[in-house]
Amino acid sequence: MDPDEALMKLHDLLAQRSAGSFGNLDQAERRKYFAEASRKSRAKVKGAGASGAPAPTTAVIREALADAALMILATDAPGAEHVRSVLGKVFEKRPGVPLQVETKAKGGKMRPKLIARSE
C-alpha cells in the first residue's frame, strides 16, 4: 500500500469515528460528565497516595520539593542559604516570614508531609 492510500484509509477510519463521548452533550450534561471524570481522577490519585505510590501530579511533586526544602532548612544542610534566598524573594514585603519558617522547621512545628508518610 503506497503512502497516499494509507493516508486515505486513515482519513476514512477517522471520519467514521463518532465524536468524543461528551461531544454531543448539552451544557448541563457536559458539566455532569466532567464533574464525574474529576471525581474519578481525584479518587485515583488519592488511592495511589494511600497505597504508598503517589501519582506524579504537580501538587504531589510540589509537596515533595517543599518537604526537601523544609528538611534542608531544619538541618542547615547544604543549600539552606538558597532556600532562605528564595523565601526572601517570595516574601520580600514580609521580611520576617523566612526566619519564621526556618524557626518552625528547626523546632519541628512545620514538618514534611510526604516523607512522614513514606517512612
Secondary structure, 3 states (H helix, E strand, C coil): CCHHHHHHHHHHHHHHCCCCCCCCCCHHHHHHHHHHHHHHHHHHHHHHHHCCCCCCCHHHHHHHHHHHHHHHHHHCCCCHHHHHHHHHHHCCCCCHHHHHHHHHHHHCCCCCCHHHHHC
